[in-house]
Amino acid sequence: MAWTLIDFGALNAEQLAAWCQVRDANPTLDSPYFNPAFAGAVHAIFGDVQVATDDDQVWFPIQVKKRLARPAGWPGADYHGPVAAPGVTIDPLDLVRATGLRALRFDHVSEDRTEFAPWVDGREESPFIDVTGGLDGYLTRISKAGRDKLSRVRRMTNKAARQLGDVRLVWDAQDPGILDWLIDIKRAQYAATGAYDFFAMPRRRELVHQLAKTRADGFAGILSAVYAGETLLAAHFGLRDGAVLHWWFPVFDRSHAELAPGWILLRELIAAAPQLGVNRIDLGPGEEDYKLRAMTGSISVCQGEVTPDPLRRKLRRARIAARRAAIARLKDTPLKSKLSSLRAAGYRALSAREGRR
């Protein structure tokens, strides 16, 4: 393959059309993250998206800093990898060498992209919800624990209606004020739980607003909200492309936590799916309790780094092994309760650094 790097802004209409044509021919690439509109929104805010391509046959949008490449939209891109026709494989090492990169780091490449297997050093499950047939169809596919949970959520929905007013879903709110409310609630949640703050970098707030305004080739940033009467209970910002909705940033009003507002929103979206033309909700990687209860299936995504430098590869694997060993040792000692505190401290330091960018 004759790999070249092209600035996203330099792609012409024919090249973007070729990207979409290749993607449309491959059903495994139906996630919104593979639409060039996502990379375009990232480029509009950060201005540094480049596309590795081999004469319009494969497209791989990346962001490069000091010759280290990461997928466009990192760390928010829950799926990524090369956009290629079915059966077409690539040589990731050849891509790195031909484009003069030091390394290509990835963390959400599908396990089906077997050409990345030699470079993988971790895996996790990415749950999804098959919402074909709406709520009735969904209830036939989930576990008993999931059905029991949805039954309780139905009761909570009825309770919210009695206390506050009729429950209603706004599928596409297009309200910047609600989106800012969502981001502020999410940041407060990150701070309270010690999680990594995605929005510590101000331009990522701008990115989400940019995505909310994007409408192209079936792709859209979708801000959904659920109300009881005039009370906003919960909201979610995600990405929609065709029949797929990617679940990205959900929040709820904690003053109504007893009503399970996040679950009410998810249930309302599942119920409305047939009318919305949605047949799958991708929940993204993670083992949060609500994902495990709501899921109807999952796919494995991989993390790793492609590099031609054997020393760099050896050092990376040594660091990963040392970190895993340290965590395992902590779990077997009285200090295991401090593990989450140590992680939180690390995330706070990282978020503080990104907040200065």
FENPEZI-V336827 format. One line per field, one symbol per residue. phi: phi as a letter, one per 20 degrees, with the letter a starting at -180 (. if undefined). psi: psi as a letter, one per 20 degrees, with the letter a starting at -180 (. if undefined). Layout:
BEGIN
phi = ???
psi = ???
END
This chain:
BEGIN
phi = .efcdcfgfefeffffffgfffffecffdefgfefgffffffffeemcfdcebcmmeccbfcccclmdecggngeeefcaqfebfgnedcdgffgfffemefacecbbegffeffegfdecabbedfbcedgnmfffffedefffffffffffgffffffffecpgebddfcflcgffffggfffffffgffemefegefegffffffffffeecblneaedddbcddmdefebbbdbddbmeddefccebbfffdgfelfffgfffffffeggfemdcbdeenfqdggffffefdabcecddrbebeeffffffffffffffffffffffdcfeffefffffffffffffffffee
psi = qnpqppphiiprhhghhgghggghiohikiqhiipihghhgghhghjjpqopqmljhqpnprpppljopqqpiqkioiqrapoqqpiprrohhhggghjkqhqopqilpqhimiiigijpjqqrqoqrpojpjbgggghiirrhhgggghghhghhghgggghhrppqpognhlohghghgggggghhggghijrpnhjhohihghgghghhipopliqqppoqqpqocjpogqrppappocjppopfnqrroiikhijlhghgggghgghigghikpipopiqqqkqghghhhqiarqpqqqappqiohgggggghgggggghggghghhjrijhiighhggggghggghgghii.
END
